[in-house]
Amino acid sequence: MLDITFKLVDFQSIDLIIPLVDKLNKGKVSKSVLYKRFQEMFKQNYQCVGIFDCEKMIGVSGLWFCTRHYVGKSVELDHVFISEEYRKGGLGKKFMKWINDYCQSQGCNSMELNTYVNNYPSHKFYYNEGMEIWGYHFFKHL
């Protein structure tokens, strides 16, 4: 039987975050680099929320808070991930509701995120969560 909770994860729990983000990235960024980047992220307008089954962290999402000229106070979700064995049971929907409620309590009036163009299951999921495509995300290595 699952004992699922959603809660904020602080910097002291960074060792729980890294393995999940590593799975999401499929090892494309080393764990040591991820650790350094998360150390820096926690110094910025970043928060992290986790999904726990008892004490085991099984899902994660970053939350970047900012004010945008076109919508006001906003949150951008980052590295949203749920372990495969916990998918398809409605957990993602519950996670998004928790995030939505939390971000509204923080004064946000909008939520956005990026998803890879070939991640079709995520597109369907986010459409079903009431999200719309507003543009394209452009990227360039410097």
Chimera marker file (.cmm) of the C-alpha trace (Angstrom):
<marker_set name="trace">
<marker id="1" x="0.000" y="0.000" z="0.000" r="1" g="1" b="0" radius="0.5"/>
<marker id="2" x="1.319" y="3.425" z="-0.960" r="1" g="1" b="0" radius="0.5"/>
<marker id="3" x="1.828" y="6.147" z="1.639" r="1" g="1" b="0" radius="0.5"/>
<marker id="4" x="2.170" y="9.181" z="-0.677" r="1" g="1" b="0" radius="0.5"/>
<marker id="5" x="3.003" y="12.691" z="0.510" r="1" g="1" b="0" radius="0.5"/>
<marker id="6" x="4.042" y="15.861" z="-1.300" r="1" g="1" b="0" radius="0.5"/>
<marker id="7" x="6.405" y="18.256" z="0.438" r="1" g="1" b="0" radius="0.5"/>
<marker id="8" x="9.039" y="20.879" z="-0.129" r="1" g="1" b="0" radius="0.5"/>
<marker id="9" x="12.577" y="19.565" z="-0.235" r="1" g="1" b="0" radius="0.5"/>
<marker id="10" x="15.315" y="21.791" z="1.133" r="1" g="1" b="0" radius="0.5"/>
<marker id="11" x="18.996" y="22.042" z="0.317" r="1" g="1" b="0" radius="0.5"/>
<marker id="12" x="19.909" y="19.487" z="3.006" r="1" g="1" b="0" radius="0.5"/>
<marker id="13" x="18.019" y="16.842" z="0.997" r="1" g="1" b="0" radius="0.5"/>
<marker id="14" x="19.869" y="17.482" z="-2.252" r="1" g="1" b="0" radius="0.5"/>
<marker id="15" x="21.122" y="13.865" z="-2.255" r="1" g="1" b="0" radius="0.5"/>
<marker id="16" x="17.510" y="12.727" z="-2.749" r="1" g="1" b="0" radius="0.5"/>
<marker id="17" x="16.960" y="15.011" z="-5.748" r="1" g="1" b="0" radius="0.5"/>
<marker id="18" x="20.065" y="14.171" z="-7.786" r="1" g="1" b="0" radius="0.5"/>
<marker id="19" x="19.253" y="10.479" z="-8.569" r="1" g="1" b="0" radius="0.5"/>
<marker id="20" x="15.803" y="11.384" z="-9.933" r="1" g="1" b="0" radius="0.5"/>
<marker id="21" x="17.080" y="14.263" z="-12.063" r="1" g="1" b="0" radius="0.5"/>
<marker id="22" x="19.872" y="11.978" z="-13.283" r="1" g="1" b="0" radius="0.5"/>
<marker id="23" x="17.222" y="9.479" z="-14.476" r="1" g="1" b="0" radius="0.5"/>
<marker id="24" x="15.327" y="12.296" z="-16.181" r="1" g="1" b="0" radius="0.5"/>
<marker id="25" x="18.505" y="13.462" z="-17.947" r="1" g="1" b="0" radius="0.5"/>
<marker id="26" x="19.459" y="9.847" z="-18.788" r="1" g="1" b="0" radius="0.5"/>
<marker id="27" x="22.951" y="10.464" z="-17.431" r="1" g="1" b="0" radius="0.5"/>
<marker id="28" x="23.734" y="13.263" z="-19.907" r="1" g="1" b="0" radius="0.5"/>
<marker id="29" x="24.955" y="15.478" z="-17.059" r="1" g="1" b="0" radius="0.5"/>
<marker id="30" x="27.244" y="13.948" z="-14.438" r="1" g="1" b="0" radius="0.5"/>
<marker id="31" x="25.962" y="13.662" z="-10.891" r="1" g="1" b="0" radius="0.5"/>
<marker id="32" x="28.815" y="15.839" z="-9.645" r="1" g="1" b="0" radius="0.5"/>
<marker id="33" x="27.844" y="18.621" z="-12.071" r="1" g="1" b="0" radius="0.5"/>
<marker id="34" x="24.178" y="18.241" z="-11.081" r="1" g="1" b="0" radius="0.5"/>
<marker id="35" x="25.154" y="18.551" z="-7.428" r="1" g="1" b="0" radius="0.5"/>
<marker id="36" x="27.078" y="21.774" z="-8.084" r="1" g="1" b="0" radius="0.5"/>
<marker id="37" x="24.250" y="23.209" z="-10.160" r="1" g="1" b="0" radius="0.5"/>
<marker id="38" x="21.641" y="22.409" z="-7.526" r="1" g="1" b="0" radius="0.5"/>
<marker id="39" x="23.819" y="24.043" z="-4.889" r="1" g="1" b="0" radius="0.5"/>
<marker id="40" x="23.703" y="27.224" z="-6.975" r="1" g="1" b="0" radius="0.5"/>
<marker id="41" x="20.001" y="26.886" z="-7.813" r="1" g="1" b="0" radius="0.5"/>
<marker id="42" x="19.009" y="26.778" z="-4.139" r="1" g="1" b="0" radius="0.5"/>
<marker id="43" x="20.657" y="30.215" z="-3.733" r="1" g="1" b="0" radius="0.5"/>
<marker id="44" x="18.319" y="31.667" z="-6.370" r="1" g="1" b="0" radius="0.5"/>
<marker id="45" x="14.503" y="31.944" z="-6.591" r="1" g="1" b="0" radius="0.5"/>
<marker id="46" x="14.285" y="28.149" z="-6.685" r="1" g="1" b="0" radius="0.5"/>
<marker id="47" x="12.326" y="25.722" z="-4.560" r="1" g="1" b="0" radius="0.5"/>
<marker id="48" x="11.938" y="21.987" z="-4.939" r="1" g="1" b="0" radius="0.5"/>
<marker id="49" x="8.969" y="19.755" z="-4.195" r="1" g="1" b="0" radius="0.5"/>
<marker id="50" x="9.131" y="15.997" z="-3.880" r="1" g="1" b="0" radius="0.5"/>
<marker id="51" x="6.754" y="13.081" z="-3.963" r="1" g="1" b="0" radius="0.5"/>
<marker id="52" x="7.432" y="10.549" z="-1.234" r="1" g="1" b="0" radius="0.5"/>
<marker id="53" x="6.228" y="7.001" z="-0.742" r="1" g="1" b="0" radius="0.5"/>
<marker id="54" x="6.864" y="6.710" z="2.992" r="1" g="1" b="0" radius="0.5"/>
<marker id="55" x="10.430" y="8.057" z="3.183" r="1" g="1" b="0" radius="0.5"/>
<marker id="56" x="11.432" y="7.161" z="-0.388" r="1" g="1" b="0" radius="0.5"/>
<marker id="57" x="11.508" y="10.090" z="-2.818" r="1" g="1" b="0" radius="0.5"/>
<marker id="58" x="9.795" y="8.943" z="-6.029" r="1" g="1" b="0" radius="0.5"/>
<marker id="59" x="9.120" y="12.218" z="-7.836" r="1" g="1" b="0" radius="0.5"/>
<marker id="60" x="10.402" y="15.744" z="-8.085" r="1" g="1" b="0" radius="0.5"/>
<marker id="61" x="9.746" y="19.152" z="-9.593" r="1" g="1" b="0" radius="0.5"/>
<marker id="62" x="11.665" y="22.363" z="-9.393" r="1" g="1" b="0" radius="0.5"/>
<marker id="63" x="9.796" y="25.623" z="-8.948" r="1" g="1" b="0" radius="0.5"/>
<marker id="64" x="11.307" y="28.871" z="-10.249" r="1" g="1" b="0" radius="0.5"/>
<marker id="65" x="9.491" y="31.957" z="-8.974" r="1" g="1" b="0" radius="0.5"/>
<marker id="66" x="9.591" y="35.270" z="-10.828" r="1" g="1" b="0" radius="0.5"/>
<marker id="67" x="7.494" y="38.180" z="-12.027" r="1" g="1" b="0" radius="0.5"/>
<marker id="68" x="6.875" y="38.334" z="-15.759" r="1" g="1" b="0" radius="0.5"/>
<marker id="69" x="5.737" y="41.427" z="-17.616" r="1" g="1" b="0" radius="0.5"/>
<marker id="70" x="2.961" y="39.575" z="-19.433" r="1" g="1" b="0" radius="0.5"/>
<marker id="71" x="1.345" y="37.698" z="-16.515" r="1" g="1" b="0" radius="0.5"/>
<marker id="72" x="2.671" y="38.976" z="-13.187" r="1" g="1" b="0" radius="0.5"/>
<marker id="73" x="3.919" y="36.631" z="-10.467" r="1" g="1" b="0" radius="0.5"/>
<marker id="74" x="4.622" y="33.279" z="-12.062" r="1" g="1" b="0" radius="0.5"/>
<marker id="75" x="6.171" y="29.905" z="-11.406" r="1" g="1" b="0" radius="0.5"/>
<marker id="76" x="8.072" y="27.850" z="-13.943" r="1" g="1" b="0" radius="0.5"/>
<marker id="77" x="8.167" y="24.115" z="-13.325" r="1" g="1" b="0" radius="0.5"/>
<marker id="78" x="11.507" y="22.474" z="-14.022" r="1" g="1" b="0" radius="0.5"/>
<marker id="79" x="12.731" y="18.870" z="-14.191" r="1" g="1" b="0" radius="0.5"/>
<marker id="80" x="9.306" y="17.344" z="-13.477" r="1" g="1" b="0" radius="0.5"/>
<marker id="81" x="9.832" y="13.616" z="-12.999" r="1" g="1" b="0" radius="0.5"/>
<marker id="82" x="8.034" y="10.644" z="-11.466" r="1" g="1" b="0" radius="0.5"/>
<marker id="83" x="9.708" y="7.229" z="-11.233" r="1" g="1" b="0" radius="0.5"/>
<marker id="84" x="8.342" y="4.923" z="-13.924" r="1" g="1" b="0" radius="0.5"/>
<marker id="85" x="6.925" y="2.336" z="-11.548" r="1" g="1" b="0" radius="0.5"/>
<marker id="86" x="4.652" y="5.025" z="-10.014" r="1" g="1" b="0" radius="0.5"/>
<marker id="87" x="3.246" y="6.383" z="-13.287" r="1" g="1" b="0" radius="0.5"/>
<marker id="88" x="-0.181" y="5.790" z="-14.819" r="1" g="1" b="0" radius="0.5"/>
<marker id="89" x="-2.056" y="5.720" z="-11.507" r="1" g="1" b="0" radius="0.5"/>
<marker id="90" x="-3.137" y="9.363" z="-11.241" r="1" g="1" b="0" radius="0.5"/>
<marker id="91" x="-0.155" y="10.428" z="-9.160" r="1" g="1" b="0" radius="0.5"/>
<marker id="92" x="0.931" y="13.059" z="-11.714" r="1" g="1" b="0" radius="0.5"/>
<marker id="93" x="-2.501" y="14.675" z="-11.583" r="1" g="1" b="0" radius="0.5"/>
<marker id="94" x="-2.372" y="14.799" z="-7.771" r="1" g="1" b="0" radius="0.5"/>
<marker id="95" x="1.175" y="16.209" z="-7.916" r="1" g="1" b="0" radius="0.5"/>
<marker id="96" x="0.112" y="18.969" z="-10.316" r="1" g="1" b="0" radius="0.5"/>
<marker id="97" x="-2.835" y="19.858" z="-8.053" r="1" g="1" b="0" radius="0.5"/>
<marker id="98" x="-0.523" y="20.107" z="-5.046" r="1" g="1" b="0" radius="0.5"/>
<marker id="99" x="1.899" y="22.308" z="-7.024" r="1" g="1" b="0" radius="0.5"/>
<marker id="100" x="-0.966" y="24.450" z="-8.328" r="1" g="1" b="0" radius="0.5"/>
<marker id="101" x="-2.419" y="24.980" z="-4.842" r="1" g="1" b="0" radius="0.5"/>
<marker id="102" x="0.998" y="25.687" z="-3.316" r="1" g="1" b="0" radius="0.5"/>
<marker id="103" x="1.963" y="28.196" z="-6.006" r="1" g="1" b="0" radius="0.5"/>
<marker id="104" x="-1.362" y="29.995" z="-5.702" r="1" g="1" b="0" radius="0.5"/>
<marker id="105" x="-0.752" y="30.245" z="-1.939" r="1" g="1" b="0" radius="0.5"/>
<marker id="106" x="2.589" y="31.906" z="-2.806" r="1" g="1" b="0" radius="0.5"/>
<marker id="107" x="0.764" y="34.563" z="-4.835" r="1" g="1" b="0" radius="0.5"/>
<marker id="108" x="1.390" y="33.144" z="-8.304" r="1" g="1" b="0" radius="0.5"/>
<marker id="109" x="-1.253" y="33.691" z="-10.934" r="1" g="1" b="0" radius="0.5"/>
<marker id="110" x="0.347" y="31.631" z="-13.698" r="1" g="1" b="0" radius="0.5"/>
<marker id="111" x="2.377" y="28.491" z="-14.238" r="1" g="1" b="0" radius="0.5"/>
<marker id="112" x="4.549" y="27.513" z="-17.179" r="1" g="1" b="0" radius="0.5"/>
<marker id="113" x="7.064" y="24.885" z="-18.150" r="1" g="1" b="0" radius="0.5"/>
<marker id="114" x="9.130" y="23.553" z="-21.009" r="1" g="1" b="0" radius="0.5"/>
<marker id="115" x="8.914" y="20.024" z="-22.322" r="1" g="1" b="0" radius="0.5"/>
<marker id="116" x="10.969" y="18.397" z="-25.036" r="1" g="1" b="0" radius="0.5"/>
<marker id="117" x="9.313" y="18.419" z="-28.454" r="1" g="1" b="0" radius="0.5"/>
<marker id="118" x="9.520" y="14.622" z="-28.771" r="1" g="1" b="0" radius="0.5"/>
<marker id="119" x="8.111" y="13.890" z="-25.294" r="1" g="1" b="0" radius="0.5"/>
<marker id="120" x="4.582" y="13.271" z="-26.596" r="1" g="1" b="0" radius="0.5"/>
<marker id="121" x="3.194" y="11.652" z="-23.427" r="1" g="1" b="0" radius="0.5"/>
<marker id="122" x="4.054" y="14.799" z="-21.461" r="1" g="1" b="0" radius="0.5"/>
<marker id="123" x="2.322" y="17.003" z="-24.048" r="1" g="1" b="0" radius="0.5"/>
<marker id="124" x="-0.916" y="15.067" z="-23.635" r="1" g="1" b="0" radius="0.5"/>
<marker id="125" x="-0.587" y="15.154" z="-19.853" r="1" g="1" b="0" radius="0.5"/>
<marker id="126" x="-0.032" y="18.923" z="-19.708" r="1" g="1" b="0" radius="0.5"/>
<marker id="127" x="-2.879" y="19.575" z="-22.179" r="1" g="1" b="0" radius="0.5"/>
<marker id="128" x="-5.129" y="17.545" z="-19.892" r="1" g="1" b="0" radius="0.5"/>
<marker id="129" x="-3.953" y="19.702" z="-16.981" r="1" g="1" b="0" radius="0.5"/>
<marker id="130" x="-5.270" y="22.801" z="-18.761" r="1" g="1" b="0" radius="0.5"/>
<marker id="131" x="-1.943" y="24.092" z="-20.062" r="1" g="1" b="0" radius="0.5"/>
<marker id="132" x="-1.612" y="25.665" z="-23.502" r="1" g="1" b="0" radius="0.5"/>
<marker id="133" x="1.309" y="26.102" z="-25.869" r="1" g="1" b="0" radius="0.5"/>
<marker id="134" x="2.139" y="29.815" z="-26.056" r="1" g="1" b="0" radius="0.5"/>
<marker id="135" x="5.420" y="29.730" z="-27.943" r="1" g="1" b="0" radius="0.5"/>
<marker id="136" x="8.689" y="27.996" z="-28.640" r="1" g="1" b="0" radius="0.5"/>
<marker id="137" x="11.685" y="27.684" z="-26.350" r="1" g="1" b="0" radius="0.5"/>
<marker id="138" x="14.873" y="28.621" z="-28.172" r="1" g="1" b="0" radius="0.5"/>
<marker id="139" x="18.281" y="27.566" z="-26.887" r="1" g="1" b="0" radius="0.5"/>
<marker id="140" x="21.910" y="28.275" z="-27.715" r="1" g="1" b="0" radius="0.5"/>
<marker id="141" x="25.080" y="27.060" z="-25.993" r="1" g="1" b="0" radius="0.5"/>
<marker id="142" x="27.486" y="29.880" z="-25.173" r="1" g="1" b="0" radius="0.5"/>
<link id1="1" id2="2" r="1" g="1" b="0" radius="0.2"/>
<link id1="2" id2="3" r="1" g="1" b="0" radius="0.2"/>
<link id1="3" id2="4" r="1" g="1" b="0" radius="0.2"/>
<link id1="4" id2="5" r="1" g="1" b="0" radius="0.2"/>
<link id1="5" id2="6" r="1" g="1" b="0" radius="0.2"/>
<link id1="6" id2="7" r="1" g="1" b="0" radius="0.2"/>
<link id1="7" id2="8" r="1" g="1" b="0" radius="0.2"/>
<link id1="8" id2="9" r="1" g="1" b="0" radius="0.2"/>
<link id1="9" id2="10" r="1" g="1" b="0" radius="0.2"/>
<link id1="10" id2="11" r="1" g="1" b="0" radius="0.2"/>
<link id1="11" id2="12" r="1" g="1" b="0" radius="0.2"/>
<link id1="12" id2="13" r="1" g="1" b="0" radius="0.2"/>
<link id1="13" id2="14" r="1" g="1" b="0" radius="0.2"/>
<link id1="14" id2="15" r="1" g="1" b="0" radius="0.2"/>
<link id1="15" id2="16" r="1" g="1" b="0" radius="0.2"/>
<link id1="16" id2="17" r="1" g="1" b="0" radius="0.2"/>
<link id1="17" id2="18" r="1" g="1" b="0" radius="0.2"/>
<link id1="18" id2="19" r="1" g="1" b="0" radius="0.2"/>
<link id1="19" id2="20" r="1" g="1" b="0" radius="0.2"/>
<link id1="20" id2="21" r="1" g="1" b="0" radius="0.2"/>
<link id1="21" id2="22" r="1" g="1" b="0" radius="0.2"/>
<link id1="22" id2="23" r="1" g="1" b="0" radius="0.2"/>
<link id1="23" id2="24" r="1" g="1" b="0" radius="0.2"/>
<link id1="24" id2="25" r="1" g="1" b="0" radius="0.2"/>
<link id1="25" id2="26" r="1" g="1" b="0" radius="0.2"/>
<link id1="26" id2="27" r="1" g="1" b="0" radius="0.2"/>
<link id1="27" id2="28" r="1" g="1" b="0" radius="0.2"/>
<link id1="28" id2="29" r="1" g="1" b="0" radius="0.2"/>
<link id1="29" id2="30" r="1" g="1" b="0" radius="0.2"/>
<link id1="30" id2="31" r="1" g="1" b="0" radius="0.2"/>
<link id1="31" id2="32" r="1" g="1" b="0" radius="0.2"/>
<link id1="32" id2="33" r="1" g="1" b="0" radius="0.2"/>
<link id1="33" id2="34" r="1" g="1" b="0" radius="0.2"/>
<link id1="34" id2="35" r="1" g="1" b="0" radius="0.2"/>
<link id1="35" id2="36" r="1" g="1" b="0" radius="0.2"/>
<link id1="36" id2="37" r="1" g="1" b="0" radius="0.2"/>
<link id1="37" id2="38" r="1" g="1" b="0" radius="0.2"/>
<link id1="38" id2="39" r="1" g="1" b="0" radius="0.2"/>
<link id1="39" id2="40" r="1" g="1" b="0" radius="0.2"/>
<link id1="40" id2="41" r="1" g="1" b="0" radius="0.2"/>
<link id1="41" id2="42" r="1" g="1" b="0" radius="0.2"/>
<link id1="42" id2="43" r="1" g="1" b="0" radius="0.2"/>
<link id1="43" id2="44" r="1" g="1" b="0" radius="0.2"/>
<link id1="44" id2="45" r="1" g="1" b="0" radius="0.2"/>
<link id1="45" id2="46" r="1" g="1" b="0" radius="0.2"/>
<link id1="46" id2="47" r="1" g="1" b="0" radius="0.2"/>
<link id1="47" id2="48" r="1" g="1" b="0" radius="0.2"/>
<link id1="48" id2="49" r="1" g="1" b="0" radius="0.2"/>
<link id1="49" id2="50" r="1" g="1" b="0" radius="0.2"/>
<link id1="50" id2="51" r="1" g="1" b="0" radius="0.2"/>
<link id1="51" id2="52" r="1" g="1" b="0" radius="0.2"/>
<link id1="52" id2="53" r="1" g="1" b="0" radius="0.2"/>
<link id1="53" id2="54" r="1" g="1" b="0" radius="0.2"/>
<link id1="54" id2="55" r="1" g="1" b="0" radius="0.2"/>
<link id1="55" id2="56" r="1" g="1" b="0" radius="0.2"/>
<link id1="56" id2="57" r="1" g="1" b="0" radius="0.2"/>
<link id1="57" id2="58" r="1" g="1" b="0" radius="0.2"/>
<link id1="58" id2="59" r="1" g="1" b="0" radius="0.2"/>
<link id1="59" id2="60" r="1" g="1" b="0" radius="0.2"/>
<link id1="60" id2="61" r="1" g="1" b="0" radius="0.2"/>
<link id1="61" id2="62" r="1" g="1" b="0" radius="0.2"/>
<link id1="62" id2="63" r="1" g="1" b="0" radius="0.2"/>
<link id1="63" id2="64" r="1" g="1" b="0" radius="0.2"/>
<link id1="64" id2="65" r="1" g="1" b="0" radius="0.2"/>
<link id1="65" id2="66" r="1" g="1" b="0" radius="0.2"/>
<link id1="66" id2="67" r="1" g="1" b="0" radius="0.2"/>
<link id1="67" id2="68" r="1" g="1" b="0" radius="0.2"/>
<link id1="68" id2="69" r="1" g="1" b="0" radius="0.2"/>
<link id1="69" id2="70" r="1" g="1" b="0" radius="0.2"/>
<link id1="70" id2="71" r="1" g="1" b="0" radius="0.2"/>
<link id1="71" id2="72" r="1" g="1" b="0" radius="0.2"/>
<link id1="72" id2="73" r="1" g="1" b="0" radius="0.2"/>
<link id1="73" id2="74" r="1" g="1" b="0" radius="0.2"/>
<link id1="74" id2="75" r="1" g="1" b="0" radius="0.2"/>
<link id1="75" id2="76" r="1" g="1" b="0" radius="0.2"/>
<link id1="76" id2="77" r="1" g="1" b="0" radius="0.2"/>
<link id1="77" id2="78" r="1" g="1" b="0" radius="0.2"/>
<link id1="78" id2="79" r="1" g="1" b="0" radius="0.2"/>
<link id1="79" id2="80" r="1" g="1" b="0" radius="0.2"/>
<link id1="80" id2="81" r="1" g="1" b="0" radius="0.2"/>
<link id1="81" id2="82" r="1" g="1" b="0" radius="0.2"/>
<link id1="82" id2="83" r="1" g="1" b="0" radius="0.2"/>
<link id1="83" id2="84" r="1" g="1" b="0" radius="0.2"/>
<link id1="84" id2="85" r="1" g="1" b="0" radius="0.2"/>
<link id1="85" id2="86" r="1" g="1" b="0" radius="0.2"/>
<link id1="86" id2="87" r="1" g="1" b="0" radius="0.2"/>
<link id1="87" id2="88" r="1" g="1" b="0" radius="0.2"/>
<link id1="88" id2="89" r="1" g="1" b="0" radius="0.2"/>
<link id1="89" id2="90" r="1" g="1" b="0" radius="0.2"/>
<link id1="90" id2="91" r="1" g="1" b="0" radius="0.2"/>
<link id1="91" id2="92" r="1" g="1" b="0" radius="0.2"/>
<link id1="92" id2="93" r="1" g="1" b="0" radius="0.2"/>
<link id1="93" id2="94" r="1" g="1" b="0" radius="0.2"/>
<link id1="94" id2="95" r="1" g="1" b="0" radius="0.2"/>
<link id1="95" id2="96" r="1" g="1" b="0" radius="0.2"/>
<link id1="96" id2="97" r="1" g="1" b="0" radius="0.2"/>
<link id1="97" id2="98" r="1" g="1" b="0" radius="0.2"/>
<link id1="98" id2="99" r="1" g="1" b="0" radius="0.2"/>
<link id1="99" id2="100" r="1" g="1" b="0" radius="0.2"/>
<link id1="100" id2="101" r="1" g="1" b="0" radius="0.2"/>
<link id1="101" id2="102" r="1" g="1" b="0" radius="0.2"/>
<link id1="102" id2="103" r="1" g="1" b="0" radius="0.2"/>
<link id1="103" id2="104" r="1" g="1" b="0" radius="0.2"/>
<link id1="104" id2="105" r="1" g="1" b="0" radius="0.2"/>
<link id1="105" id2="106" r="1" g="1" b="0" radius="0.2"/>
<link id1="106" id2="107" r="1" g="1" b="0" radius="0.2"/>
<link id1="107" id2="108" r="1" g="1" b="0" radius="0.2"/>
<link id1="108" id2="109" r="1" g="1" b="0" radius="0.2"/>
<link id1="109" id2="110" r="1" g="1" b="0" radius="0.2"/>
<link id1="110" id2="111" r="1" g="1" b="0" radius="0.2"/>
<link id1="111" id2="112" r="1" g="1" b="0" radius="0.2"/>
<link id1="112" id2="113" r="1" g="1" b="0" radius="0.2"/>
<link id1="113" id2="114" r="1" g="1" b="0" radius="0.2"/>
<link id1="114" id2="115" r="1" g="1" b="0" radius="0.2"/>
<link id1="115" id2="116" r="1" g="1" b="0" radius="0.2"/>
<link id1="116" id2="117" r="1" g="1" b="0" radius="0.2"/>
<link id1="117" id2="118" r="1" g="1" b="0" radius="0.2"/>
<link id1="118" id2="119" r="1" g="1" b="0" radius="0.2"/>
<link id1="119" id2="120" r="1" g="1" b="0" radius="0.2"/>
<link id1="120" id2="121" r="1" g="1" b="0" radius="0.2"/>
<link id1="121" id2="122" r="1" g="1" b="0" radius="0.2"/>
<link id1="122" id2="123" r="1" g="1" b="0" radius="0.2"/>
<link id1="123" id2="124" r="1" g="1" b="0" radius="0.2"/>
<link id1="124" id2="125" r="1" g="1" b="0" radius="0.2"/>
<link id1="125" id2="126" r="1" g="1" b="0" radius="0.2"/>
<link id1="126" id2="127" r="1" g="1" b="0" radius="0.2"/>
<link id1="127" id2="128" r="1" g="1" b="0" radius="0.2"/>
<link id1="128" id2="129" r="1" g="1" b="0" radius="0.2"/>
<link id1="129" id2="130" r="1" g="1" b="0" radius="0.2"/>
<link id1="130" id2="131" r="1" g="1" b="0" radius="0.2"/>
<link id1="131" id2="132" r="1" g="1" b="0" radius="0.2"/>
<link id1="132" id2="133" r="1" g="1" b="0" radius="0.2"/>
<link id1="133" id2="134" r="1" g="1" b="0" radius="0.2"/>
<link id1="134" id2="135" r="1" g="1" b="0" radius="0.2"/>
<link id1="135" id2="136" r="1" g="1" b="0" radius="0.2"/>
<link id1="136" id2="137" r="1" g="1" b="0" radius="0.2"/>
<link id1="137" id2="138" r="1" g="1" b="0" radius="0.2"/>
<link id1="138" id2="139" r="1" g="1" b="0" radius="0.2"/>
<link id1="139" id2="140" r="1" g="1" b="0" radius="0.2"/>
<link id1="140" id2="141" r="1" g="1" b="0" radius="0.2"/>
<link id1="141" id2="142" r="1" g="1" b="0" radius="0.2"/>
</marker_set>
